[in-house]
């Protein structure tokens, strides 16, 4: 009985630590959210798109389909399109005033992400892919070529 209670306590702690949902993470999870299994995060993002949900902390990975010109109005953003394994596409807007640019990024590369999802009619937007400067918003990151950009 004691072993069972310990197991339940450990499982509950894990559930609470990771936010309770695969693909959605507690903001402070060890400084950065762990990347959820691709199919689980793809399903979560598909649901967010279908239900026009926004302001969701998500993580996942995909293939870079197209590099877009930087957005230089206001805060500067490196922009690119990622296709998930499910086929859904996302615009990634990575703030290069706060985090380093991914200079080696090319179409066809795999990239992992954690940030905030915003609904759009083209699949969605991932932003806040950098550490937070004010502490009032969960930080995010991008991973490419074995390096984390935040």
C-alpha positions in Angstrom: 0.0 0.0 0.0 2.8 2.4 0.9 4.5 1.8 -2.6 1.2 2.4 -4.3 0.7 5.8 -2.5 4.3 6.8 -3.4 3.6 5.9 -7.1 0.4 7.9 -7.0 2.2 10.9 -5.5 5.0 10.8 -8.1 2.5 10.5 -11.0 0.5 13.4 -9.6 3.6 15.6 -9.2 4.6 14.8 -12.8 1.1 15.7 -14.0 1.1 19.0 -12.2 4.7 19.8 -13.2 4.0 19.4 -16.9 0.8 21.3 -16.9 -1.5 18.3 -17.2 -1.6 18.2 -21.0 0.9 16.9 -23.5 1.8 19.9 -25.7 0.9 22.5 -23.1 3.5 23.3 -20.5 3.8 25.0 -17.2 5.6 28.3 -17.8 8.4 27.6 -15.4 9.0 24.0 -16.3 12.8 23.8 -15.6 13.3 27.1 -17.5 12.0 25.6 -20.7 9.2 23.3 -21.7 10.1 19.8 -22.8 9.1 19.0 -26.3 6.1 16.8 -26.4 5.8 13.8 -28.6 5.2 15.1 -32.2 1.9 13.4 -32.8 0.5 14.6 -29.4 1.5 18.2 -30.0 0.3 18.0 -33.6 -3.1 16.9 -32.3 -3.2 19.7 -29.8 -2.3 22.3 -32.4 -4.9 20.8 -34.9 -7.5 21.2 -32.2 -6.4 24.8 -31.4 -6.7 25.6 -35.1 -10.1 23.9 -35.6 -11.5 25.8 -32.5 -9.8 29.1 -33.2 -8.0 29.1 -29.9 -5.2 31.5 -29.1 -2.8 32.5 -26.3 -1.7 28.8 -25.7 1.7 27.8 -24.6 2.7 25.0 -26.9 5.7 23.0 -28.1 6.4 20.8 -31.1 8.6 20.3 -34.1 8.3 20.5 -37.8 10.1 21.0 -41.1 11.0 24.5 -42.4 9.1 25.0 -45.6 10.0 28.5 -46.5 12.1 31.3 -45.1 10.4 34.7 -45.2 11.9 38.2 -45.1 12.4 39.6 -41.6 9.8 41.8 -40.1 11.7 45.0 -39.2 8.8 47.1 -38.0 8.8 47.5 -34.2 10.5 44.6 -32.7 12.5 42.7 -35.4 11.4 39.1 -36.1 13.0 36.3 -38.1 10.0 34.6 -39.9 9.6 31.2 -41.5 6.9 28.6 -42.2 7.0 25.2 -40.5 5.0 22.2 -41.6 4.1 19.7 -38.9 4.0 16.0 -39.5 0.2 16.3 -39.6 0.5 18.7 -42.5 -0.6 21.8 -40.6 1.6 24.9 -41.3 2.6 27.5 -38.8 4.3 30.9 -39.2 7.1 31.2 -36.7 7.9 34.8 -35.7 11.2 34.7 -33.7 12.1 38.0 -31.9 15.7 38.7 -32.9 15.9 41.8 -30.7 15.6 39.5 -27.7 17.0 36.2 -29.0 19.8 35.3 -31.5 18.8 34.8 -35.1 19.2 31.2 -36.4 21.7 32.0 -39.2 22.1 28.5 -40.4 18.3 27.9 -40.9 17.4 26.5 -44.4 14.3 25.2 -46.0 14.0 21.4 -45.3 15.6 21.7 -41.9 13.9 20.3 -38.8 13.2 22.8 -36.0 11.7 22.3 -32.5 9.8 25.1 -30.9 8.2 26.3 -27.7 6.2 29.5 -27.6 2.7 31.0 -27.7 0.2 29.8 -30.4 -2.1 32.4 -32.0 -4.8 31.3 -34.3 -4.7 32.4 -38.0 -6.6 31.2 -41.1 -3.4 29.8 -42.5 -2.7 27.4 -39.6 -1.5 29.6 -36.8 1.4 31.7 -35.5 4.1 30.7 -33.0 5.7 33.7 -31.2 7.3 34.3 -27.8 10.1 31.9 -28.9 12.5 33.7 -26.6 13.2 34.0 -22.9 11.0 36.6 -21.2 12.5 39.9 -20.5 9.8 41.2 -18.0 9.0 37.9 -16.2 5.3 38.4 -16.8 5.1 36.0 -19.7 6.3 32.4 -20.1 9.5 32.2 -22.1 10.0 30.0 -25.2 12.8 28.8 -27.4 13.7 27.3 -30.8 16.1 24.4 -31.3 18.0 23.9 -34.5 21.1 21.9 -35.3 21.6 21.0 -31.6 21.5 24.6 -30.4 18.8 26.3 -28.4 17.9 29.9 -29.3 16.1 31.9 -26.6 
